[in-house]
Amino acid sequence: MNFTLIIHFIGLSLVVTNTNFVDGTGCTLSKFQKTRDKYGIETSFQKEELRIQKTERTFLCKLVLHLYASCIGHESKLQYIPELPEHIKNLEFCGNQLPILNITSLRNASNLHLTNLQLSDNNIVNITPDAFTNFKYLRDLDLSKNRDIQPGDVMNALSSLKNSPMEDLYFYDIGWSEIPDEMFKSLFGTKLKSINLSINKLEFIPGNMFSGLNHLSVLNLGANKLHKMNLTGLKTVRFLILSSNLIYRIPKFCANQSQPSLVPSLEELYLDDNRIDFISKETFGCLEKLKRLMLSKNPILEIKNNCLQPLLSLETLHLSEIYVPFSKLKIEKYAFNSSSLERLYFQGNSLLSPIDYDPELLFANCRNLKYLILSYTQLPSNSHILKLLLSPLENLEDLRMDSTGLDKLPAGLFSKMNSLMSLSLKENNINSWTDTDVFKNLKLTYLGLRQNQ
């Protein structure tokens, strides 16, 4: 399972972190593959290519490190899974033609002790309930990009995996607009850890369809058409990806005002690229363990006082590219009140006018901030206001203000930032500074001034 998060994942991503890495054929890249690609190890094992030929000189599959078989991108020229050595544990069979999945068509794969089976983009049309009966060791299954496969058929086939040590399921970009409420019921009680349903057309997902998956930690629903989300049944989920949907109100995380959290394990929440326009203190109740919150690319009109205060563990906040046509983002005085916040991404936003926020108090209550990105956000040209804005940030280690319209650096602007190690001021209009105290007492290891005037 891959956390980028994605998301890492996971699959997408995502969209997300729990983000899956996908190659040109649509195959999900495993952790093993990423390492192999990064260090170029594959080229050292070209002699291991399997001697199954489609022509005299071209092979259908490649073997790497004796454990991994890759048969990809042959389209209609490969309509069966070839016989493979018995030591193969990971099979990547993607971008080929395998319209029917049943015991017979999967025989050459089920004869192996596979832990990872990737079958994405194979034009699968039909799958029988017993298709995966003989996969006793399978942990990861990928059926993504098979857009003619029916969710009901997949649900029935999943029942044949109830005795397998399943951990990861991938159903992204598969064209589904709805899935049965009992889609994963046959896997209740298993150790399934992640499900990727991103890049589909899902409009509503009842959280209780996952309620019996007691080890589920990653759920990727990014890039669907969700308007809302019921979080009942997600008690074990640590990474929830809802990016690139149509959500206009942040879901409720409390069962009611006095009840425990619906998502007591949640550590990372991805709500970027939705239609959320309002954030208040009541928005984020019952998220005591949340560490990362993604809210970028939402048309937020107003951020209310103390909206982060309930997030006692919050370390990273993304609020970039907030844009509403013919309107400005308004930020109340104590909006960023958070003693735990360490990283704030606030880049690519519209003009920050003192009319729309209080420069003296905006960062006054997040003094533990270590990493701040303000790049591509127009900062105030008034030197006094700029100093008021940045002066509370005494613990900053990394500050980025690229392309923010700066034309001068007032004396003492960074004087209280004794921990600052990296400062980027690229693509501004700074041509000189007359006061030698601008960088006094700083212990910079990086100073970026490229493309100034």
N, C-alpha and C positions, 0 to 999 in steps of 0.2 A: 504494500500500500504506500502511496506517495503523498506526503504532506508538503504543500508549498505554501499553502495555507498557508493549493491548494494547494489550498486548498489546496493548497494545495492540493488535496486530492488533485487532486483526485481527479480526476477526470476532467476536470475541465480546466477548466476553468478558467475554469472557471475561472473563466469565471473563477476559483477558486482555492484557490489556495485547494487545501485538499485538491490539487489540480492534477489532472492527468496530462501527460505529454503525448502528443499524437504525431505520428510520422505521416508521410505523404499518402500512404495507403489507407489511413484511418485507423491503424492499429494503435492501441494504447501501449506506450513504452513503459516497460517495467523498470524498477530501480536498477536491476542488473544491466538492462540495455543502456540506461542513461550513463552509468559508469563506463560501460564499454565504449559508448560513443565519445565521451569526454576525453578519454585517454587513448582512443584509437586502437584499443586492443584487438578489435575484430580483424584488422588487417594482418595480424600475426597468426591468425588461425584460418586463413583462406584454404589451406590444404585439408581442413576438416570438412569441406563441403561434401554433402551427402551425394553419393553416386547414383542418383535417380535422375535420369535425363529426359528432357522433353525434345531436345535435338541432340546431335552428337556432342556438341560443345557447351550446352547450356543446362544448368541444373535447376530442378524445381525447388529444392530446399537447401538451406545451408545449416551446418552445425557449428556451434560456438561453444568452446570449453566443455564439450561432451554432454552438456545438460540442456542446451537450448537449441530448438529447431525453428527456423524461420522460412515459411513458404508464403510469400506475399507478392501481390500485384500481378498475378498471371491472368486475372479476369476469367473469361470463359475457357481459356486454355487449360485450366486446372479445375476439375469438377469432382475431385475425390481427395481424401487425405491419404498420402502415400504411406507405405510401411516405413517405420522409423526404428532406430536402435532402441533397445529396451531401457537404456539408461537415461533417456530424454525425460526431463521433468517439466519443461516449459515449451509449449507449442504456440507459435504465432502463425495462424492460418487466416490471412486477411486479404481482402481485395481479390478474391477468387470467385468461383461459382459453386455454391453448395446449397441448392434450394430446399432440400429436405434434411432435417436433423432427426435421426432415429438411431436405434442400436446398431443397425447395419452400416449406415453411412459414417458413424463415429467409431466403428470397430477398431480401426488402426490407431485411434487415439486412446480409446478406453483400455486397450491392451497394455498401455504404459502406466506407470505410476505418476501421472501428471499432477502437478500442484497448480499450474497456471495454464488456462486454455483461452486463447483469444480468437474469436470467430467473427470479428467485426467486418462489415462491408462485404458480405458474401452472397447477397441477394437471397437470403433465407426467406422462404415463404411459409413453410410448415415445420412444426416441431412437435414430436409425439411426447406423451406424458412420461414414457420410460426412457427418453433419449439419454439421460445422464445416469442411469441406474448403476453402471459399472465404473463410475468415476469415484472410487472410494477415498482418494487422497486429495481431491480437488479443493483448492482454497480460493482461487480467483477465476471468475468466469466473465467474459466480455462478449456481449451480443450486440454491441452498438452498431449504428449505421445500417441495420437491416430493416428498411422502412416498410416492408410488407409483412412483417411478422406481427401477429396479433397478441396483445397483452394477456388474453385469456389462455392462449396456448403456452405462453411462457410461464404463467402462474401454475398450470398443471405440470409442466416439466420440472419446476423447482421442487416439487414434492419428491422427485427422485434423488434430490441432493440432501435430504434431511439427515442422512447418516454420514454425510461427508463433512470434513472440517472447514466448511466455507467461511471465508473472511470478507471477500470483496465481490460486489456485483456491479457491472457496468451496463447501463441501458441508455447511453446518451445518443442524441441525434437519431432517434429511432422512429420519430413521427407520431408518437402517442399523444392523444388529446385527453384521454382518461385511462385510468387503470382500475381494476376491481378492488373493492375494499379489502378483500381477503388475499391480495396479491402475494403477501409474504407470510401468510399464516402457517404454511407448511414448514417454514424455517424458524418458527417460534421455538425458543429454547436452545437454538444453536449458538455458535460463537461468531455469527456474522458481525463484522465491524464497520463496513462502509457500503453505501448504496449511492450510485450516481445515476440520476434521472435528468440530467441537464440537457439543454438544447432540444426540448420537446415542445408540445403545445398544451401542456397541462394547465388548467384554469383553477383547480381546487384540489388540495390534498388534505384529507383528514389525518391528523397526526396519529390517531389511535390505530391506524393500519400497521404502525411500527411498534406497537405497545409491548408485544411479546418478544421483541429482539433485545434481550437484556444486555448485550454487549455492543450494540450499535453506537459508534462514536462519531462517524462522519456521514452526513446526509447532504447531498448536493442536488439542489432543485433549481440551479441557476438557469437563466435563459429559457424560461417557460412563459406562460401567460397568466401567472398567479395574480389574483387581485387581493387575496387574503390568505392567511395560513392559520390553521388550528394546531396548536402546539401540544395538545394532549397526547401523551404516549411517547414523548421524547425525553424521558428522564435521564437517559444515559448519554445523549448526544453532546459531544464536546465541540464539534465544528458544524455549523449550520450555514449553508450557502444558499442565499435567496437572491443573488445578484441578477440584474437584467430581467426583472419581471415587471408587473404593472401595479405593484403594491403602493397604495397611497396612504395607508395608516399602518404604523408599526404594530405588529401583533402583540397581544396581551401575553405577558410572561407569568402573571400571577393567576392562580385559579380564581381567587377573589381577594378582597382587601386583607383578609386575615389568614388565607390559606398559603401553603408553601409554594415555591416556584414550580412551574410546569417543566422548566428546563434547569434543574439544579446543578447540572454538570457542565453547562455551556461555557466555553472559554473563548470562542471566536464566532462572531456573528457578521455575516456579509449581506448588507442591504444596499449596496451601491447600485447605481443605475436603475432606480425605481422612480416613483412619483410622489415621494414623501415630501411634504411642504411645511411640516411643523414639528418642533421638538420641545418638550417640556419636562419638568421634573418627574411627572407621572409616567412618562414614556418608558423609562427603563427600570422599573421596579422589579424586584425578584431576580436580579442577575448578579448575585454576589460574587461569582467566580469569573465573570467575563473579563478577559484581558485585552482582546482586540475587537474594535468596532469599526466597520466600514460603512460610511454614509456618503461617499463621494458620488457626484453626478446625480444628485437629487435636486429638484426645484424648491429648495428650502427657502421660505420667506423670512422665517424668524426662529432664532434659537433663544429659548427662555432661560431665566436665571436658574442656576443650580441643577440643570438638566443632567449633569454628569455625577452629581453628588451620590445617588444611590449605587453607582458602579464602583464599589470599594476596591476592586482589584484591577480596574482599567489601567492598562499601560500604553496602549497604542490607539490613536483615533485618526481616522481618515475623513477629512472634510474638504476634499479638493473638487474643483470644477463645479462649484455650486452656481447655477445660473438660472435666472428667471427673466424672460424677455420683459423689458420695460419696467423692471422693478429691481430693488437692491436688497441684499441680505441684511437683515437687522439682527444685531447681537446684543442682548441685554448685558448689564454690567458684570454680573457674576455667572455668566453662561459657562465659562471654562473653569468653574470651581472644582478642582480635583487635586488632591494631594498625592494620588498614585500615578497620575499621567506622566509618562516619560517621553513619548514620541507623538508629535502632532504634525500631520500632513495637511497643510492649508494652502495648497498651490493652485494656480490657475483660476482664481476667483476674481470677481469684479472689483472695481475701485473700493478700497476701504476708506470711507469718509468718516471723520469724527462725528458726523451727525448720526451715523448708524451704529456707533459703538463708542465706548468710553476708553480712550487709549491708555489712560492711567490704570484702569482696573481690568482690562481685557485678560491680561496674563498674570495679574497680581496674585491669583489664588491657585496657580499651578506652578509653584516655585521649584518643583522637582523635575521640571521638563529638561530633558537632556538633548533632544533631537527635534529641531523645528525647521520645517520647510515652508517658506513663504514665496517661493519663486513663482513668477508669472502672475503675481497678485500686486496690483498697483498700490504702493505704500504712500503714506502722506509725505509731501515735499517739505513740510514745515519741520525744521530740525528739532525744535522743542517737543513737538508731538511725537516724532519718531523716537526720541530718547525716552519719553514717558512710556511708550509702547514696549520698549525692549528692556528697560532698566530693572524690572523685577526678576528677569531670567538669569539669575546668578549662577545656576548650575548647568547651563547649556554647555554641551561638548561639541555639538555640530549644528551650525546655523547656515541655511542656504537662502539667499535673497537674490537669485539670478533674475534678470529682466523684470525688475520691480519699479523701474523709473527713477532710481536713485541718481542724483547728479552731484551729490557732495556727501562727505562723511564728517559729521560734526564732532568736535572734540568730546571725548568721554563717552562716545556712543557704546563702546564695548568695555568700558573701564571696570565694570563690576563682574565681568564674565571670566573669572580666574581659571575656570575649568575648560574654556573653549580651546579646542584643538583643531577644528576644521571650520573654515569660513569661506563661503563661495559668494562672490559678488559679480559674477559674469554677466555680460550682455546688458550693462547699464550705461549711464552717461557720465560716469566718473572719469575726469581727466587729470585730477590732481587733488592733493589735500595739503593744506598749509600747516596744520597743527601736528606736531610730531607725537602728540599724546594719543592719537587715534588708536594705535595698536599697542600702547604701553601696557606692560605687565602681562600681555597675552603669551601663551605657550603654544603657539600655532605650529602644527605639523603640515598644514595645508592652507594656502591662501589662493583663491581663484579670482583673477581679475581680467580674464580673457574677454576680448571684444567689448572693451569700454572705449570711450572717446576722449 
